[in-house]
Amino acid sequence: LFFAQIVGKNAAERIIILVLGTAAGVLLTKIDARMMYFYLGGMFMAIAVIIMISQRKIIKPLVAALIGLYVMSTNWAVIISKPIAEFSRSIERGFWSNAIYQFSDHLKVLLQPTPSLLAIALIFAGVLLLQGVKFRGLRIGVGILGLAVPCALSFIGIPFGMVGGAYIIMAAFIVRSLPASVRSGVAALQQIDPSIEEASNILGADAQYTFRKVTLPLILPALLAGLIFSFTRHMTSLSAIIFLVSAKWRIVTASILSEWEQGGVSIAAAYSTVIIIFVMVAIVVLNLLVNKLFKGRGSVDMSQGF
């Protein structure tokens, strides 16, 4: 409904997009699962071509084409990760064998998201990409294609099958850090005088350019400070994920508790040292990044949120 409401310009277009897009998505689920992802990626490639023809721009078609390749990469994840996993088994068991095998698992996390989560992301991506298509026929066509892809993904696999996986841990961290991060961004936005954006609009800049060149540089220090706060908090968090970790997806803090309970104090101390070093390096890198981005704009207070 949200997708059809935004893409369609009137009630008739919205009904056509909603009905035909949903029907196309349901029909696509009848195709073999491995081939279906190639069809879904090809549909986003078609959307990229249509947007390029109708708008004569390169950025949106390029983004749509990259999304199509990403959807297709779901089938490539196994092909890429399987040789890596087999190589890890061929070497002597130890640190490097375990690290290489876990790297293959993390590739699957990157390239094989839960279909329902991918569908939600593609709905918002489709809304952003399809805005501005002027011709009615093209608008309806790309709307049907754009809605069919997330609809097909919504009807395959286990709905929100995240239990025992990596995405449930990510979701817990995101939900926990969301209030502090949003509040930091809202506070930064409230400090911006509206006359600054009005001056940009008067000088001929559109909303996108104003946000990218005026608003974003002003709020980015607060957002990065909130990012550092959330990162350091989650690296030492235990209560949020103690019941979400599994044998395959472990978190360092949960491993520290497990080693402590089993008497492995030295291993727990080593894990703790790794966390401290990792967090300090991340803070230094982000601090250098902020100083480079905002060089000449005055000092940036990186202690916000602490």
FENBELLIN-V112691 format. One record per residue. N is the residue number from 1. RES is the residue in one letter. BURIAL is I if it has 9 or more other C-alpha atoms within 8 Angstrom, else O. Layout:
N:RES:BURIAL + N:RES:BURIAL
This chain:
1:L:O + 2:F:O + 3:F:I + 4:A:I + 5:Q:I + 6:I:I + 7:V:I + 8:G:I + 9:K:O + 10:N:O + 11:A:O + 12:A:O + 13:E:I + 14:R:I + 15:I:I + 16:I:I + 17:I:I + 18:L:I + 19:V:O + 20:L:I + 21:G:I + 22:T:I + 23:A:I + 24:A:I + 25:G:I + 26:V:I + 27:L:I + 28:L:I + 29:T:I + 30:K:O + 31:I:O + 32:D:O + 33:A:O + 34:R:O + 35:M:O + 36:M:I + 37:Y:I + 38:F:I + 39:Y:O + 40:L:I + 41:G:I + 42:G:I + 43:M:I + 44:F:I + 45:M:I + 46:A:O + 47:I:I + 48:A:I + 49:V:I + 50:I:I + 51:I:I + 52:M:I + 53:I:O + 54:S:I + 55:Q:O + 56:R:O + 57:K:O + 58:I:O + 59:I:O + 60:K:I + 61:P:I + 62:L:I + 63:V:I + 64:A:I + 65:A:I + 66:L:O + 67:I:I + 68:G:I + 69:L:I + 70:Y:I + 71:V:I + 72:M:I + 73:S:I + 74:T:I + 75:N:I + 76:W:O + 77:A:I + 78:V:I + 79:I:O + 80:I:O + 81:S:I + 82:K:I + 83:P:O + 84:I:I + 85:A:I + 86:E:O + 87:F:O + 88:S:I + 89:R:I + 90:S:O + 91:I:O + 92:E:O + 93:R:O + 94:G:O + 95:F:O + 96:W:O + 97:S:I + 98:N:I + 99:A:O + 100:I:I + 101:Y:I + 102:Q:O + 103:F:O + 104:S:I + 105:D:I + 106:H:O + 107:L:I + 108:K:I + 109:V:I + 110:L:O + 111:L:I + 112:Q:I + 113:P:I + 114:T:I + 115:P:I + 116:S:I + 117:L:I + 118:L:I + 119:A:I + 120:I:I + 121:A:O + 122:L:I + 123:I:I + 124:F:I + 125:A:O + 126:G:I + 127:V:I + 128:L:O + 129:L:O + 130:L:I + 131:Q:O + 132:G:O + 133:V:I + 134:K:O + 135:F:O + 136:R:O + 137:G:O + 138:L:I + 139:R:I + 140:I:I + 141:G:O + 142:V:I + 143:G:I + 144:I:I + 145:L:I + 146:G:I + 147:L:I + 148:A:I + 149:V:I + 150:P:I + 151:C:I + 152:A:I + 153:L:I + 154:S:I + 155:F:I + 156:I:I + 157:G:O + 158:I:O + 159:P:I + 160:F:O + 161:G:O + 162:M:I + 163:V:O + 164:G:I + 165:G:I + 166:A:I + 167:Y:O + 168:I:I + 169:I:I + 170:M:O + 171:A:O + 172:A:I + 173:F:I + 174:I:O + 175:V:O + 176:R:O + 177:S:I + 178:L:O + 179:P:O + 180:A:O + 181:S:I + 182:V:O + 183:R:O + 184:S:I + 185:G:I + 186:V:O + 187:A:O + 188:A:I + 189:L:O + 190:Q:O + 191:Q:O + 192:I:I + 193:D:O + 194:P:O + 195:S:O + 196:I:I + 197:E:I + 198:E:O + 199:A:O + 200:S:I + 201:N:I + 202:I:O + 203:L:O + 204:G:O + 205:A:I + 206:D:O + 207:A:O + 208:Q:O + 209:Y:I + 210:T:I + 211:F:I + 212:R:I + 213:K:O + 214:V:I + 215:T:I + 216:L:I + 217:P:I + 218:L:I + 219:I:I + 220:L:O + 221:P:I + 222:A:I + 223:L:I + 224:L:I + 225:A:I + 226:G:I + 227:L:I + 228:I:I + 229:F:I + 230:S:I + 231:F:I + 232:T:I + 233:R:O + 234:H:O + 235:M:I + 236:T:O + 237:S:I + 238:L:O + 239:S:O + 240:A:I + 241:I:I + 242:I:O + 243:F:O + 244:L:I + 245:V:I + 246:S:O + 247:A:O + 248:K:O + 249:W:I + 250:R:I + 251:I:O + 252:V:I + 253:T:I + 254:A:I + 255:S:I + 256:I:I + 257:L:I + 258:S:O + 259:E:I + 260:W:I + 261:E:O + 262:Q:O + 263:G:O + 264:G:I + 265:V:O + 266:S:O + 267:I:I + 268:A:I + 269:A:I + 270:A:O + 271:Y:I + 272:S:I + 273:T:O + 274:V:O + 275:I:I + 276:I:O + 277:I:O + 278:F:O + 279:V:I + 280:M:O + 281:V:O + 282:A:O + 283:I:I + 284:V:O + 285:V:O + 286:L:I + 287:N:I + 288:L:O + 289:L:O + 290:V:I + 291:N:I + 292:K:O + 293:L:O + 294:F:I + 295:K:O + 296:G:O + 297:R:O + 298:G:O + 299:S:O + 300:V:O + 301:D:O + 302:M:O + 303:S:O + 304:Q:O + 305:G:O + 306:F:O
